[in-house]
């Protein structure tokens, strides 16, 4: 046993000497590295704190945006925390990664559109068009910070693209409009715009749905709708509403279809989406990068509203969630009109006057659902095998407008006058 102990002791000492030799002795220094590409020592990536990959901005320093102890002037951590509670993150649906969806629902698809040039996008009735990409992204990532910003490449948080956007329309007789407002809003509407997809008008294995056309008022003009989603893609109505078009404008409607001041202000670049949706943040509940106007305060179950964006120079003063003139009454009015029209379109005694029955029975155009204090209506009561048939075709505009105003979500705040006119005209048509 004594011999074994001696051998173990010897091996331990020998190992220690070897390790000491490795760490204690240092060979001669190698030659100095080359100067940076600009000709001065370390100018490219000096003190960056990471391996300097191609595509990173020269002289980029991590600490400019990140700090171990406190957040920096860019408030990266704060804004990331806000974004985690946003509808974009919670409802982003980045599994929608096919060619018709990935351009807005995934980071990769949006970057493809950016690389291809947003200005080159076109819109064609009966063809997949608008924010469409050339490939699907099965390994997609969600829309996040680097979708809208490229800080490592630019060295700041300017947005990727602030160019104007062509906003298309699916309604016959209307023409494309250009959104060219604030730089941030120009980025928002890269996705908050209509699109053409296979479930709407494009011919395929099923017949093509009727294109909304206010001139089809003849007794034999027939609208056949083969899809429940007979409307703009949800969120496309928001940019259209603010520009004052995209709804079904019934021919001969005497009061016309005017727009509110918001349309003027958007066109004049006085306000943009960010004015209200990115107003002074309330923690990670509302405003800022939550993009939320409506939010639930800490310790409450009641919805509140961040209206700091309304109370800005050149807009309003004293707007609160209890303000009757600018908030309570307009929303209540549009909500009531939506309810009135929705009930009419769900009432077979009303719809049978303007639709051909299915299997000999009158059919409701929509179905109603109630969630809390809100009443909403699902899409058209139609399918590829059982179309909704409306005569005269122009009456279908009431269905179009119900979904248009409901799906732009603001209950008239975006464009009160236009929303009111669309609903009033639709109600009047269904009462004839």
Buried (B, 14 or more C-beta within 10 A) or exposed (E): EEEEEEEEEEEEEEEEEEEEEEEEEEEEEEEEEEEBEEEEEEEBBBEBEEEBEEEBBBBBBEEBBEBEEEBEEBBBEBBBBBBEBBEBBEEBEBEBBBBBBBBBBBBBBBBBBBEEEBEEBEBEBEEEBBBBBEEBBEEBEBBBBBBBBBBBEBBEBEBBBBEEBBBBBBBBEBEEBEBBBBBBBBBBBBBBBBBBBBBBBBEEEBEBBBBBBBEBBEEEBBBBBBBBBBBBBBBBBBBBBBBBBBBBBBEEBEEEBEBBEBBEBBBEEBBBBBBBBBBEBBBBBBBBBBBBBEBEEEEEEEEBBBBBBBBBEEBBEEBEBEBEEBBEEBBEBBBEBBBBBBBBBBBBEBBBEBBBEBEEEBBBBBBBEEEEEEBBBEBBBBEEEEBBBBBBBBBBBBBBBBBBBBBBBBBBBBBBBBBBBBBBBBBBBBEE
